[in-house]
Amino acid sequence: MRTATEWFELYGQSHTNGTNKLIHWICIPIILLNTLGLAASIPFPWGDGLLLNWASIGALFAVVFYFRLSWTIGLGMTAIAATALAINAALVTAGVPLLWFSLAVFFVAWVFQFIGHKVEGKKPSFFQDIQFLLVGPAWLLQFVYKKLGVPIETWAAGREALTR
């Protein structure tokens, strides 16, 4: 498995243009929120559907991916996923038709993502590897971590040493 740094370097190769980066800073969080909104809209056979739903289960699998990259990335993405799930629950509680709202916003955000890649002159990374759909949000998080001085590989390196 690639390290977090390797994933971020590969992802960054198709995200060098300032306009494309700005679009990604706006649209990736929106897409993450609305992907979970779409998943939460799928009827769930167990539980109340508000806290336990397909979105929370999908987020759990995504968080496992992030923790395999790095404990710090995993912790940050857990907080981000929990926030997105809470926002979607609040939208449902407020009476927002989550399926249609999420679908519309998801579509518009992806249109802008493709515009950004047109400006960049490079295809989106997920055409190369579908896992890049998970890497995008963590790629943004690593910039925040760099500003705050939070290491992204330290804990991952320790984990790898233990598994050898």
N, C-alpha and C positions, 0 to 999 in steps of 0.2 A: 504494500500500500504506500502511496506517496505521502510525504510529510505535508504538513500545513503550508510550509514555505514553498515547497515544490508546486502544490496546487495553486497558490496565490501567484507565483511567478508565471505559470502557464496561463492562468486566467488573465493576468495583467497584460499579456502580449496582445490581446485583442481589445484592450481598454486603455489606450494611451492618449486618445484625443480628449481634450478638456470638455467639449460639449457632450461627448459620449459618456464620460465619467459623471458629469453633472446629472445627465438623464438617469444614469444608473443609481446615483445617490437618492434620487427622488422615487424612481419606479421600482427598484428592487424591494424596498420595504412595503410598498403598496402591493406588489405582486405577492409577496410572502403573506401579508395580511389576507388578501383576497383568495389566495389558493387555499388557505385554511378555512376561509369563509365558505368557499365552494364545497370543501370536504365536509364541513359541519352541516351543510344543507342536505347531504345524503341521509335518508332515513336510517336511524340507528336502532337496532333491535333490543339493546340492553341499556339500562340506566335511564337517566333523565334526558339525555341528548344535549343538554346545555353544557355540562362539564365533561362528561364522558361521551365522546362521539368520534366519528372517523377522523376529524381534524386532530383531536388530542392523541389518538393512536398514531396517526401519520407523523405528528410532531415528535412523538416518542422515538420512532424509528430514525427520524432525521437527527435528533439529539444524540443518538448512539453513534451515528456517523461522525458528528462533531467531536464527541469525546474520544473517538478513535484517532482523530487528528491531533487533539491537544485538550488537556483538561481545562485550560483557560478559555479556549474557543468554545468548548462544550458548556462551560458555566455561563458564558455570555449569551450563547445561542439558546440555552434553556430559558434565560430571563427574557430574551426577545420573543421566543415562541410563546411563553406564558403570557406575556403582554398582548401579543396578537390574539391569542385565544380569549383572553379577558375582554378585549375590544369587541371581538365578534359576539361574545355572550352579551355584552352590553347593548350592541346593536339589535340583537334578537329581542332582548328585554324591552328595548325602546320601541319595538314594533316595526323595525326596518325589515323589509323582505330580503333576507340575507342572500338567498340564491341569486335573485335578479340584480341586486346591488353589487354583489361580488363579481358576477359575470360581466356586468357592464364596465366596472372599474378595472378588472383584470384585463379585459380586451383593450381598453384605451391605454393602459400602462404598457402592454406588450407592443402596441403600435409604436409608441414612443421609443421603446427599447430597440425595435428594428430600425427606426429613424436614426437613432444614435449609432447603430452599427453601419448604416448606410454612410453617415458622416465619417465614421472611423475608416470605412473602406475594408472592413474585415467582418467575416461571418461570426455570429454568436458562438461562444465556446462550446455550448451544449450540443452543437452539431458534430463536434469532435468526440465528446464524451458526455453522456446524459448526467453524470455526477456533477458537472459544472453548474447545474441548476441549484444544487445544494451549496456549492462553493461560493456563488455570488454573494449571498448575505454575509458569510463569514469573511469574505474578501473585504467587504466594507468594514466589518467589525475590527479586522486587524489594523486598519488605519486609525481607528479610535484607540485601540490598544497601544499603538506606537506613540500617539500623542500623550497617553497617560503613563507610558513606560512599563506597560504590562507585557511580560514575555509571552510568546505564543508557542514556542517549541520546548521550553525548559521541562515542563511536566511530561510532554510526549517523549522526550529523550529518556527520562527516568523510567517511564513505563516500558519503553522498548528494551532498555537494559535488563529489566526484570523478566522479560519474556524470552530472553535469549537462552 
